[in-house]
Amino acid sequence: MLSLSGKGLLVIHGIRTKDYLLMFLIQMNLNMGLLNFKRKSIGDRFKEEAIYSVGTFAGDLGRGLVAGFIGTAAMNVSQILEMKFTKRAENDTLFQALGKVLGIPVRNLLPAVKLILKEKLINIIHYAYGTVWGGVRGVIGSAGLKGILADAIHFSSVFTTELVMFPKLHLAPPIKKWGPQSISVSGVHYIIYAIVSGVVFDLLKSGRKN
């Protein structure tokens, strides 16, 4: 409702024109400031999200490496127990292949030297290999996968490499020479590795959230 005040000022709904204009300008300034704040916050939010994503990925990768190391230790224990139970001799193929790659004449070494070198070298390669594959488990977890599905993907990746890539690199005999029992035993060991690595990774990640 428009009316004139006693001082001759126009009044709109009980508010004098001067006060109304002042309120209008204040509101406009607030709106412009809010707009600038939103524009600025979008850029900042994008940077924060990018930094957070990189940090999360790096954290998951690190947790995966730790999980892979522990999973390798569990797999190592399962292999020792299986070899004692089945009386199976340790496979010498990997050691022979590594000797060729490193230029070490392993067949000409003294038995005692060969045994020490074999234990040390195979152990280092075994743990390094399992730890690196743990990093892959970290990448899988960083993609949002967890539990049985993530473990299944991890297992299939590692075991496929064992069955397909190792023979091609001459680090293992051709798959047709393995036999069903060797494939099954190796599969069980890798299942243990994948499960333990997955459980450790999920626990480390859930502990971070808590």
N, C-alpha and C positions, 0 to 999 in steps of 0.2 A: 504494500500500500504506500503510495506517495503522499507526502504532506510537507508543509513548511514548518520549520521549528520557529520558536520565538525570535531567534537571531537571524532568520531569513535563510537558513541552510536547508537544502532538500533532504528529506528523511525517507529512507527506503526500508520498509518493514521495521521501523523503530530504530534504524541505524543511520546516522548522519552520513552524507555523501563523502565527506572527508575521511571518516573512519572506514567506510565501505571500500573506498579506493585504496586506502592503506592496507586493509585486509586482503584485497585483491592482489596488490603488488607483492605482499608477503607470500601469498599462496603461489604466485607465479615463480617467485624466487625459489621457494621450496620445491616446486615441481621440476624446475630446471636443475637444481642441485641434485635432486633424486635421480634425474635422468643421467646426469654426469656420473653420479655414484654408481648407477647400474652399469653404464658403459665401462667404467673403470673396473668394477668388480668382475665383469665378464672376462676381461683380459687377465686379471689377477687370478680368477678362478681357473682359467685355462692353464696358466702357468703352474698353479698349485696342483692341478690334476695331473699335468705332465710329470712334474717332479715326483708326485706321489706314485704314479704308475711305474716310473723308472725305479724308484726306491723299492716298491713292492716286488717288481720283477727280480731285482738284484737280491732282495731278501729271500725270495722263493728259490732262486738259484743256489744261494748259499745254504739254505735249509736242505735243499735237494742233495747237495754234495755231502753234507753231514749224514743225511739219511742213507745215501748210497754207500758210504763207508761202513756204517753200522750194518746195513743189509749184506754187504760183502763179508763182514765178519760172521754173520749168521750163516751165510752160504758156505763159508769155509768150515765152520763147525759141522754142518750137515754133510759135507763131502768127507771129512775125516771119519765121522761116525759111519757113514755108508761104506767107506773103503774097509774099515775094520770089520763091519758086519758081513760084507760080501767077499772079503779077501781080494778085492780088485786092486791090481797094481796101478800106480799113478801113471797117467798118460804122459809119454815123453815127447809127443809130437810138437807141442807148443815150444818146448825148450829147444828142440832141434831147429825149428823154424826161426826162433829168436836168435839162435846162434848164427844162422845164415845171414839174417838181417844185420846183426851187429859185427859180423866178420869174426866170430869166435869159433875156432875149430873144436867144438865140444866133443867130438868123437875121439880126438887125440889127447884129451885131458886125462890126468890121473883120476881114478875112481873117487878118491876122497875130495879132490878139488872140484870135480864135476858135481858131486853131491852137494857140496856147500854152495857152489855157484848156482846150481839148479834151484835149491831151496830159496836162496836170497832173491834171485832174479825173477823166478816165477811168482814169488810172494809179492814183490814190488809191483810187477805187471798186473797181477790179479787184483790187488787193492786199488791201484790207479785206474784200472779199467772199470771196476765196479763203482768207484767214486764218481767218475765222469758220467756214467750212465745214471747215477743218482741226480746229477744236474739236469738230465733230461726229465726225470720225475718232477723236479722243481719247475721246469717249463710247463709240463702238463698241469701241475697244480696251479700255476700262475694263470693258466687259461680258464680257471674256474672249475676244473674237474677234480673230483676227489673220490675216495672210497674204492669200491670194487671196480668201477669203470676205469678210473685212472690207473689202478694197479694192472688191469687187464691190458690196457694200451702199453704200459711200461713193459710188462712181461713179453708181449708179442713183439715189441721192437727189439728187445735184447735177445730173445731166443731166435728170432728170424736172422739176426746178425750172426749168431752162433752157427746156425744150420746152413746159411747161404753164403755170407761174406767170408767167414773164416776159411772155408775150403777154397774159395776163389783167390784168397791172399796166401794160400799154402800154409796157413797157420793151423790147419786141422785136416784130417783125411776127408775125402769126398763123402757126402752124406750116405751114398749107397753102401759104403763100407762100415758104417756105424752099427747098423743092426737095430731092431726095435727096442731091445733092452737098454742099449747105450743112450738112445734118443729119449726113452722114458725116464731114465735116471737123471740125465742132464736136465730134462724138463722139470722134474721135481725140485732139483736144486735151484733152478731159476725162479720157480714159483715161490719158494721160500725167500729168495732174494727180493723179489718184487713185493711180496706181502709185507715183509719186515721193513723194507725201505718206505713203502707207502704208509704204513702205520706210524713210523717215526716222523715222516714228513707231515702228516696230518696233525699229529700231536704237537709238533713244533709250531705249526701255523696256527692251530687253535690256541696254543699258549700265548702267542703274540697278540692275538685278538683280545684275550682276557687281560 
